[in-house]
């Protein structure tokens, strides 16, 4: 049981798989909590409920793990985030990187359809394609979601890899791109 919703807690937003020691130093402000609450109730909890619609057994439930949430400047710099990252939770922005179950790509079509249906609330939807970094570590295979912050609305659907981003302005284009092997 979470303290934001049935399945999510505030502590899940103060994480970084790459730099947990830096994430542990972040103190959530009331503004951070409001944005985490918004993201949870508009995106994360409904998405988890949709993914688990009709699942009868707890052990079969699909989980959503936040792998990177709120960042301060030090953590954002360490992960090589851009200065305007929505992970910094400045003004109205908020973001989270999520991993779904044991295979994010397996659920990608459902997540894309859901995000497309609520696109007026979403600034960015980026699927980071799996790749191996220079040290041989597996990277990618997660989804970045950021909430619309009242400014210029961004591209809702696009894919990214270590080599760059492919912008896909419509669900149909994203679906065609993701179906290619």
N, C-alpha and C positions, 0 to 999 in steps of 0.2 A: 504494500500500500504506500503510495507516494504522498508527499505533502502539497503537491500542486494538483494532481489528479490521481485517479486510481492507479496508474502505472508510472508516473513521473514525479521526481523530487527535484528541489532546487539544487541540491548537491550535484546532480548529474550535469548541470550546466557549467560547473567549474571543474572542467577536466581537459586534459590534453594527453593523448596516448604517446606523443613524441616527447613532451616535456612536462611530466606530471609534477615535478618539484616546483616549476614556475606557476602552474595552475593552482597548486595548493596555497600559494601566497595571495591569491585574489580574494578580496572580500566583496561579497555581493551587496550592492546598495539597494535601497527600496526601488529605484528606477530599474535596476537589473531584474529584480524580482517581478515587477510589473510586466516587463518584456518577455521574461521566461514564462510567466503565466499566460500571456497572450499567445506565444508560440505554441505552448502546450495545448491550450484549449481550441485554438483555431486549426492547427496542423497536426501535431504529434499524436495526441490522444485519439482524435477521429481517424487518423490514418491507421493507428494500431488496431482500433476497433474494426475497421474495414478489412484489414489483413486477417483478422481472426474471426470474422463473421462465419458462424457455423462450426467453429472448432469446438469440439466437445470436451477434450481432455487438456488439462493444464500443461502436461508435458509436450503437447503438440502445438502450443501457442507460438506465434511468431513474435519475437521481441524486437524492439527498436532501441539501439544503444547510441547514446550521444558520445561521439569520440572526440569532439572539440566543440566547446560552447563559447562562453564569455572569455575574452582575452584582454589583458592589459597590454600596454605598449611593449613591455619586455617580452612577453610570451608571443605577441604578434610578430615581433622582430625575429625571435628565435625560429618560428615556423615559416619565416619569409613571407608573411602576409603583407598585403598592400596597405599603405597608410590610411586608406579610406575603407578598410575592411568592416563589414557589418558585424563581425565578431567583436569589435571594440565597443559595441552597444552605445554608440554616441547618438545623441539626439533621439530619434525614433527608431533607429536601426537595431536589428537583432538577427543573429544567425546561429545555426547549429549544423555540424557535420554528423550524419547518422549512418549507422550500419544496421541493416535489417536482417535479422536471423543469422544464419550461417552463410548466406549467399545473397547479397544485396541485388545483384543483377537479376536473379530469379524473380524478384518481386517488382522489378523496374516498371513494367507496363502498368501495374496497378497503381504504383506511386505516381507515375506520369499522368495517368488519367485523373487521379484524385487532385494533384496539383493543378492540372489544367482546369478542373472544375472550380477551384477556388483561386484562380490566378489573380484576381483583383487584390488578394491579400499577400501575394508572393512577389518579391522583387527578383529573386534568382532561384533557379532550380538547376543545379549542375551535377551531372553524374560524372565522377572521376573514374575513368577506365583503369582497370588493373594494369600494373607494370612492375618491373623490378628495377630498383634504383642501383646506383653505382656500387653499393656495398652488398648487393645481392639480396636486399630485403624487399619483400612484397609490399607494394604501395597501391593506393587507389582502391577501387571497388567500394566507394562510399558516395553518399549524396550530400551535397551542400544545399541547405535551404536558408534563405533569408527573407525576412518579412518586409513588405512594402513600407517604406519610411516617409511617404508623402512627397518625396522629390521626384526626380525623373524615374519613371518605371523602367526597369531593366528587362533584358530578355528573360523570359520565364523558363524556357527549355533549352539547355545546351549541354554538350558533353565536353569533357576535358581529359587530357592525358598529360604526361610529362612534356610532350612536344607542343602543347598549346591547346586552344579551345576551338571547338567547332560550334558555331552559332546556329541554332535551329529554332526559328521563330514560331513554328507551328508544331502542334502535337504530331501531325502526320509526318512531317519531316524528321522529327526526333524518333518516331517509331521506325521509319524506314532506315535511318542511320543505325539504330540499335539492333535491328534484325540482321544487318550485314555481319558476316564473320570475318 
